[in-house]
Amino acid sequence: MSTAHASTAAAHGTGTALERYYQFHSRIYDATRWSFLFGREEVLMRAACVSKAQRILEVGCGTGRNLPGLRRRFPQARITGVDLSEQMLSIAATKMKDDRVTLLRRSYSAPVHEGGSRFDLVLFSYALSMFNPGWEQAIDAAWNDLEEGGVIAVVDFSHTRFSWFRNWMGVNHVRMEGHLWPYLSQKFAPLLDERFSAYGGVWQYGIFLGRKQS
């Protein structure tokens, strides 16, 4: 596995706040997030059903929780993980000893292929809802990073009918207003666009898979 630090500035506006947030949460992330980050295994399974990706980009790869799953489903693929948190990436680097995995510390306000080969699959796993502002910019960057016919796969929080929960998630930098899905379905040809209930309807999360078409 190789790691690199890109010089890209934190362009999401909340970059510094998120870096401070994950300085602490990186230490407890894997032990705590399993209880409410639902659909992560399903989105990988669904992605493998519609893509035989050889080049994969995960945006907001965090502690690398999805990296082993991506490797199982795409055994020959080259995988690039992007995240703004140095602490999260340091944990991710311990999870796979694989020279076909590259980790980049940078924001995702612009494509990362930079004139090289584009990706067949771009994955966002509970990342876009934290890009405030910047979520539209990140989706646009994914469109540019994908090959024609490539697939975007997203699993994320959607919305809640409880204002107390929406406010509490806001404290944790998460926007829960169902805002992601219309733009995704506008930008990509939908293959899957579904919402699911968590904890008896306290909130909804969504899974979206779409194909890039000119």
Salt bridges, closest charged atoms under 4 A:
GLU19 OE2 - ARG105 NH2 2.53
ASP30 OD2 - LYS95 NZ 2.52
GLU41 OE2 - ARG65 NH1 3.16
GLU41 OE1 - ARG73 NH2 3.62
GLU42 OE2 - ARG46 NH2 2.92
GLU86 OE1 - ARG105 NH1 3.53
ASP98 OD2 - ARG71 NE 2.80
ASP98 OD1 - ARG100 NE 3.56
GLU114 OE2 - ARG106 NH1 3.70
ASP140 OD1 - LYS187 NZ 3.19
ASP145 OD1 - HIS113 ND1 2.74
GLU177 OE1 - ARG175 NE 3.02
ASP193 OD1 - ARG195 NH2 2.69
